[in-house]
Amino acid sequence: MGINRTRRRSGRRTAIIAVVLAVMALDWPAQASGPTIPVRGECGYGPCNRTAFTAFNLEYNPKRQKTVGYGETVDFINADPMSQAGGGHTVTHLNPHGPPRFDTGVVPFGHAVQVAGIRALTPQRYPFYCRVHPAMRGKFRVIGGSIDLVPIAP
């Protein structure tokens, strides 16, 4: 029984590595930073105020809350072959007070997009979900930056 469990884990690791390599091979001009997939982009392989989220096995990665710098560009990579049945995944703001402040639209497996609207977000926590698979949830926190308050003359 222990050998079968080890083989299953090894098989999962091999599948994850294959998906990561497939996504890295995409001709996509984005640059990921942090513990996500590094891809060649306009800044080479170093940090350039970009971060990335991925989807795999019907989950967002990283699983922990991600920190995003104020004004940073965020990219979403759909590396989840399981999403093909539903057409893809989204990264959509879960806003209890109105319409979402960001939404990728449906991103098919093997594709990556820039998440529109994130660069303008103010520092705070932002929950998000997949409109195709509503049980998929994540969150990130925008830090840094400043908000200029302009006084209104009487």
Buried (B, 14 or more C-beta within 10 A) or exposed (E): EEEEEEEEEEEEEEEBEEBBEEBBEBEBEBBBBEEBBBBEBEBEEEBBBBBBBBBBBBBBBBEEEBEBBBEBBBBBBBBBBBBEEBEBBBBBBEEEEEEBBBBBEBBEBBBBBBBBBBBEBEBEEBBBBBBBBEEBEBBBEBEEEEEEEEEEEE
